[in-house]
Amino acid sequence: MPDLYPLARRLLFAMDAESAHHVTLSLMRTADHLGILHALTGTAHASDPTDSSLELMGLRFPNRVGLAAGLDKTGSAVHAFGELGFGHVEIGTITPRPQPGNEKPRLFRLKEHEAIINRMGFNNPGVAGMLENLSHSRRNFRGILGINIGKNFDTPNDEAICDYLLCFEGVYAAADYVTANLSSPNTKGLRDLQNAGTCGELIRQLQAKRSELQTAQGGKYVPIVIKIAPDLSDEAVVALAGVFNETGIDGVITTNTTIARDAVAGHALAGEAGGLSGAPLTTKSTGVLRLLRQEMNDAIPIIGSGGVMSADDARAKFDAGAALVQVYTGLVYKGPKLVTEIAGMKTAES
Ligand SMILES: Cc1cc2nc3c(=O)[nH]c(=O)nc-3n(C[C@H](O)[C@H](O)[C@H](O)COP(=O)(O)O)c2cc1C
């Protein structure tokens, strides 16, 4: 089956980036409902356990590649992404209340760099809206579902933990794991929550809430994952590793997008505010992953996100100590073939 993505990409790239995003998701959902998405994209079999399936955080991941948060912010295409071959799908970021996000335009392609700058600002339907979407979109998705949570833009930082607790409680029954996103650059003050003291407090309060929910929900244990930024100093990463070791967090995602622009300096869109993702982020993000891996207990898995544009990039993340990888910008530039390539990769352990 020929790879149709280069043609699809040409058509999609003729539209502005946010319209292309909505058109793609809508076409994917329709094709999925007609039962032809899988055949159209020519991807490997959806979410079926493979040779590379692995047990992590008490969950069985069918393969090592997942969809990074922010592509399915509303939780409305979970099964469809499973059909593209993702072993796990992370939806969100979700906030307690719905919010529209920042003004448009807020999403930019830097084609020459295979990169994106976004300042979406957590546009999302809120916990209740996302759960409603999920009731239609999950269907028989057999991969792992992560739900990524954050705070509303108008919640002050000294009340931020309440927002995370509200989201956590709201999504607990639906989630296989929950990611607390402390690293979006597009919500004022959010990254300050990565300060070791605040982060430790957030984790402890989430863990206490989990003990209650676990008892109330028939013993269901939902792993808690923290997603960090690539722009942290080495000292800050080491301090966070101490917090993760002490609290016994279940997992960490390295990393979110970067606010640095050195890798795209001179590009006409380099001055747009927001987070940069894709190829210019690969090395920086893998560097944070490597340092965290050195500093953190081996038992805590790391999910590598940031500039996975090829199977080689995924390999570099695994070599630096990632147990899984996630993809966003790579899917936009390379198409679903990238998922199949990574899902089928042999690793040292498999
Ligand atoms: C348009 C866009 C929106 C994003 N929204 C979120 C989000 O809501 N929550 C989050 O944790 N990460 C979000 N991200 C970050 C991605 O999940 C990912 O960590 C980052 O883009 C690096 O991976 P990549 O280079 O494969 O894109 C977003 C990224 C992009 C490009």
The ligand as an SDF file (V2000), in Angstrom:
LIG
                    3D

 31 33  0  0  0  0  0  0  0  0999 V2000
   -0.1070   22.3280   19.3030 C   0  0  0  0  0  0  0  0  0  0  0  0
    0.4370   21.6730   20.5280 C   0  0  0  0  0  0  0  0  0  0  0  0
   -0.3480   21.6110   21.6720 C   0  0  0  0  0  0  0  0  0  0  0  0
    0.1420   20.9990   22.8260 C   0  0  0  0  0  0  0  0  0  0  0  0
   -0.6640   20.9240   23.9300 N   0  0  0  0  0  0  0  0  0  0  0  0
   -0.2100   20.2790   25.0380 C   0  0  0  0  0  0  0  0  0  0  0  0
   -1.0510   20.1300   26.1660 C   0  0  0  0  0  0  0  0  0  0  0  0
   -2.2120   20.5560   26.1870 O   0  0  0  0  0  0  0  0  0  0  0  0
   -0.5300   19.4860   27.2500 N   0  0  0  0  0  0  0  0  0  0  0  0
    0.7340   18.9890   27.2810 C   0  0  0  0  0  0  0  0  0  0  0  0
    1.1370   18.4060   28.2870 O   0  0  0  0  0  0  0  0  0  0  0  0
    1.5400   19.0940   26.2010 N   0  0  0  0  0  0  0  0  0  0  0  0
    1.0970   19.7210   25.0960 C   0  0  0  0  0  0  0  0  0  0  0  0
    1.9130   19.8260   23.9980 N   0  0  0  0  0  0  0  0  0  0  0  0
    3.2830   19.2990   24.0730 C   0  0  0  0  0  0  0  0  0  0  0  0
    3.3820   17.8930   23.4660 C   0  0  0  0  0  0  0  0  0  0  0  0
    2.6290   16.9760   24.2110 O   0  0  0  0  0  0  0  0  0  0  0  0
    4.8520   17.4180   23.4360 C   0  0  0  0  0  0  0  0  0  0  0  0
    5.2900   17.2090   24.7630 O   0  0  0  0  0  0  0  0  0  0  0  0
    5.7780   18.4180   22.7590 C   0  0  0  0  0  0  0  0  0  0  0  0
    5.1830   18.9740   21.6170 O   0  0  0  0  0  0  0  0  0  0  0  0
    7.1160   17.7780   22.3550 C   0  0  0  0  0  0  0  0  0  0  0  0
    6.9140   16.6820   21.5120 O   0  0  0  0  0  0  0  0  0  0  0  0
    6.9780   16.7680   19.9060 P   0  0  0  0  0  0  0  0  0  0  0  0
    8.2840   17.4120   19.5420 O   0  0  0  0  0  0  0  0  0  0  0  0
    6.8290   15.3510   19.4680 O   0  0  0  0  0  0  0  0  0  0  0  0
    5.8260   17.6060   19.4880 O   0  0  0  0  0  0  0  0  0  0  0  0
    1.4500   20.4480   22.8440 C   0  0  0  0  0  0  0  0  0  0  0  0
    2.2280   20.4970   21.6690 C   0  0  0  0  0  0  0  0  0  0  0  0
    1.7440   21.0900   20.5280 C   0  0  0  0  0  0  0  0  0  0  0  0
    2.5980   21.1340   19.2880 C   0  0  0  0  0  0  0  0  0  0  0  0
  1  2  1  0
  2  3  1  0
  2 30  2  0
  3  4  2  0
  4  5  1  0
  4 28  1  0
  5  6  2  0
  6  7  1  0
  6 13  1  0
  7  8  2  0
  7  9  1  0
  9 10  1  0
 10 11  2  0
 10 12  1  0
 12 13  2  0
 13 14  1  0
 14 15  1  0
 14 28  1  0
 15 16  1  0
 16 17  1  0
 16 18  1  0
 18 19  1  0
 18 20  1  0
 20 21  1  0
 20 22  1  0
 22 23  1  0
 23 24  1  0
 24 25  2  0
 24 26  1  0
 24 27  1  0
 28 29  2  0
 29 30  1  0
 30 31  1  0
M  END
$$$$
